[in-house]
Amino acid sequence: MGEKKIIIDPRVIQHLGRDLITSPDVAIIELIKNSMDAKSKTVNVHLFESFSKVFDANNFLIQLPPEIEGFVPGFLKSSSVLVVEDEGCGMSTTQLESGFLKIGTSIKSDKSGNGILLGEKGIGRLAAQRLGSVLIVETASDGEGFASLTYLDWNLIIKGEQIVPYERINYFPKSYTRLWIFNVNLEDILEYPSQLSFDLENEISLNRELQSAMNFLISPFKSDTASPIINVFFNDKIIDTQFPREMLTLSESTHYFKLNKINDNIVLNYGLNLKPWYIERVHRALVKAEGFARLKKPHQYYKQLLEENSQRIEQALVYTLEKDELFERLFDFNEELYPKMFNRQIKDKYKEVFIKRTHDSIDRLCEITPIVGEIYSFKQNAAIGENIIIDSVRELEGSKKDLNLKDLKLFLDDYNGIKLYRGDYRIGFLGNKESDWIKLQQTRTKGQQWFRFDLGNTVGYVSLHDPHQERIKEISSRLDISQNNVSEAFKLFINIIFNKLFYELNQKANAIIKNILDENNLLGDSLSKRVKKNSNLVQRMIKKNKEMMDNIQEVSRVLEKQVVVDDALASMPRETYDSISKVISDIKEHFKEDQEAHTEAAQLLAEADKQLKIIEVESYNNYKLMANGLITETITHELHSLSTTNTGNQVDQHFEFLKKYFNENKEVKVYNNHVHPIRNGYNVISKKMQQVGDMYSFLEKTFIKKGTYDEFVPQNVSEIVEDVYSNLIKTSRIKLKCNIDGLTWFVPKGVLIHVFYNLFSNSNYWIDIRRKRAEKDQTYILEGEDQIVIEKVADDTLLVWDTGTGVASNMQDILFEPLQSGKPFSEGRGMGLYIVKKLMNSFGGDIILLPDKNKFSNRFKFLLTIDKSEGM
């Protein structure tokens, strides 16, 4: 067998450096990261217009050796220069030769035992190519007693030059590294040519991309005094590079989470913190701009509203998932990644794979815990960002800095997105407008997008624990992390956090704030009430206008008879003057009221136009529900038709005949293997058909064949309750206690069946949950029988409760909102009680959750009411 030799062209150095590093800010950050990995407590970045200004500077960490001036060739003396210096461990002669000058090797050591902070791929040093054509490496290491100077001309190296100039400098008291990069482009680093002159050095600022990247290199979200200090100088004048933390005060909400391993259990805590201006913003969104102008309150009012309801809000927006619940969320997400399988055998195989993958994911996540994150959300349009949020912060927070919308827009433009950190040190991006590998923007197109994150209005971070970079590593392009079992589990987890759990939190936040605003009469009267009220007012004004016209005509007749005109003068009796004055005063007051009535009417029309759009959306959703109902009716009707055929009456006799036939012909094996399974399968299907038929017969009366919900019929409540119970509750272990004999309600046909069907199915579910919990926790053991109780409070009021767990505290304030369910994600859709409430409200009734609590400290009693005037 022959041999061939692999030859690596020196141009690969250009590909790994100048071509791979996508921008100058990435290159500078790479060099700063190297200094941090060298365990330097301070990193200085110096930029000089020319090398001649270097020796006038006083801000170097280590005194400049005089030899450096002679080591720099004459043709570079007038060129611009960038210097990155640190007081880290430096490089020995061996490390310089076999490490720095050997491309692709890692020369980083962990002398502290705390792990390499930011990287170990061995190509970060090539970032200097992206910044300038020549690099001089000045470095010293403890114990050697001298420093090294090495000269690298990248253009010569790329052409194949392998020998580079080297010189020793005697006497250096400590370890350090200084990188001298020549022929840098000032525009790559400074906001130039936006600066009129470099003589105005106090106004010089960093390139915005570089400023952002530098601010995020060490987490600005935590105050850690042990973190390295990064200083930037231009011609020895320091440049302000501080992260504008005050801008975070303008966020309207903060999502947070922490995944931690506690003993053998892994626990996820997550939640959502709201600011007062979040409530004000939601208020505006619910009543629209025109209604908000009429209903809005001072900023202080919304702050007080938040404080008064803080406990309720926390109950709805703070969650803890332990290992079993986290497993369910991961498992469900895994299932969603693949098409649904209808073949039972294939589906079971996939389930086995998903179960194993989910267990593996949890084990892998344990390797990088704790994983924590915070996400700040902003709004930057004028109506909300300026008039609500910034104005509120100025008033409520007493910010000393003059915050404005322009600064907020610039801040979000520069700092948007989610950054990934290892501890306090950034290792990449999770998502921003340019790089979005967790697909936040893509997921924004699914569901209700106003509950999704908008990356352009989002700033945040995720931090994990991987001090030795054994599991999570960013790829060379810095746009993703390398693939392995741990990184895949991490991505899966982050997707669930951002695109599932935080989405649900946003829904719950909107729902509970809506309820709080409604309780405080901030959503205004319904449109129909306001129209009726306004119509009555207009009718009164029309009647009063007629009266005013009659009064004016009467005054005219009086003037004609009693006023005496003498040339330019006119006189009248005092009594007549008083009467006319009163009429004029009444006219003024009347037209003032008339103007107010017309203004109110105009405003009402404007709001009605907005409300019409909301009604159109609501109607569309209702049509979807009705369409689903029609489909359900069609399917159950067809199944019911099958169940009423005569094909199943004699089936057992047919199969018994076949059994006898095969037995007589000594073909028992054929019967057992082929005929008997058909018999069993047919029997199962036949019974299921019959159950569907019974269900259809029960539900058929709820489908409206003619007429509308305006047609009321008398409904015996007790009979309906008994029918629902007998059809739904299949076990005698749950007793029905209903003492409302003879109670009749006039309600739309079929409504009560839907109401009690939903309530009883929920009772059945939560009683079963209580029983399962009782197997492990004695506090859930019930003395006596489980029961569903219906109590009469008045002729128009019923009380419904059961012996289940009750309504969990985080659901109590949002129970009747759409898409809110206290059941596990895979078991509940959150539409049942929402539809029940809408049905009751449609004919003047209502359902509310009473404040009474059971022994588990959960509210559990529902109050059903109807308007006795309706349908009577």
ABEGO torsion letter per residue (X at the ends): XBBBBBBBBAAAAAAABAAABABAAAAAAAAAAAAAAAGBABBBBBBBABAAAAAABAABABBBBAAAAAABBAAAAABBBBBBBBABAEBBAAAAAAAAABBGBBABBBAAGAEBAABAAGAAAAAAAAABABBBBBBBBBGAGBBBBBBBBAAAAAAGBABBBBBBBBGBABBBBBBBBBGBBAAAABBOAABABAABAAABBBBAAAAAAAAAABBAABBBAABBBBBBBBGGBBBBABBBAAAAAABABBBBBBBBBBEABBBBBBBBBBBAAAAAAAAAAAAEAAAAAAABBBAAAAAAAAAAAAAAAAAAABBBBBAAAAAAAAAAAAAAABBBBABAAAAAAAAAAAAAAAAAAAAAAAAAOBBBBBBBBBBABAAAAAAAAAAAAAAAAGBABBBBAAAAAAAAAAABEBBBBBEABBAEBABBAABBAAGAAAAAABEBAAABBBAAABBBBBBBBBAAGAABBBBAAGABBBBBAAAAAAAAAAAAAAAAAAAAAAAAAAAAAAAAAAAAGAAEBBAAAAAAAAAAAAAAAAAAAAAAAAAAAAAAAAAAAABBBBEABBBBBAAAAAAAAAAAAAAAAAAAAAAAAAAAAAAAAAAAAAAAAAAAAAAAAAAAAAAAAAAAAAAAAAAAAAAABAAAAAAAAAAAAAAAAAAAAGAAAAAAAAAAAAAAAAAAAAAAAAAAAAAAAAAAAABBABEBAABBBBBBAAAAAAAAAAAABABAABBBBBBABGBBBBBBBGAAAAAAAAAAAAAAAAAAAAAAAAAABAAABBBEBBBBBBBBABAABBBBBBABAEBBAAAAAAAABBGBBABBAAABAGAAAAAAAAAAAAAGBBBBBBABBBAAGBBABBBBBBBAABGX
